[in-house]
């Protein structure tokens, strides 16, 4: 997500809350970018979050497809 504050990645924290984490972007591969700073190993990244997602908003976790 690119916001006025700079690039952010939405992650799940505290079980079901969205957190917008500031990140540093490295290389740009077109439809993907390299995140060089800001994410912890094992972070649960929210794939394609809506622009309306707010920090602290409750999110629903989908079960993995079998």
C-alpha positions in Angstrom: 0.0 0.0 0.0 1.4 3.4 -0.9 0.0 6.0 1.5 0.9 9.7 2.1 3.1 8.4 5.0 5.1 6.2 2.6 4.8 2.5 1.6 3.1 0.2 4.1 2.4 -3.5 4.3 -0.7 -4.8 6.0 0.0 -7.7 8.4 -2.0 -9.6 11.0 -1.1 -9.0 14.6 -2.7 -10.1 17.9 -4.6 -12.9 16.2 -7.0 -10.9 14.1 -6.0 -7.2 13.9 -4.6 -5.5 10.9 -1.4 -3.5 11.4 0.0 -1.2 8.7 3.8 -1.6 8.9 6.1 1.0 7.3 8.6 -0.7 5.0 11.6 0.1 2.8 11.3 -0.9 -0.8 14.4 -2.3 -2.6 14.2 -3.5 -6.2 11.1 -3.1 -8.2 10.2 -6.2 -10.4 7.1 -4.7 -12.0 4.2 -6.6 -10.4 6.4 -7.4 -7.3 8.8 -5.4 -5.1 11.6 -6.4 -2.7 11.0 -5.4 0.9 14.4 -4.7 2.4 13.3 -3.4 5.9 10.2 -3.4 8.1 8.9 -7.0 8.0 9.8 -9.6 10.6 10.4 -13.2 9.7 7.1 -15.1 9.8 5.0 -12.0 9.4 1.5 -12.8 8.3 1.1 -10.5 5.3 -2.4 -9.6 4.1 -2.6 -10.3 0.4 -4.2 -7.5 -1.7 -5.7 -5.4 1.2 -8.3 -2.8 0.3 -7.3 0.8 0.3 -9.9 1.3 3.0 -8.2 -1.0 5.5 -7.4 0.8 8.8 -4.7 0.1 11.3 -6.2 -2.0 14.2 -9.2 -3.1 12.1 -10.4 -6.6 12.8 -9.7 -9.0 9.9 -11.1 -12.4 9.2 -8.5 -15.2 8.6 -9.4 -17.5 5.7 -8.5 -21.2 6.1 -5.9 -22.5 3.7 -7.2 -24.3 0.6 -6.7 -28.1 0.7 
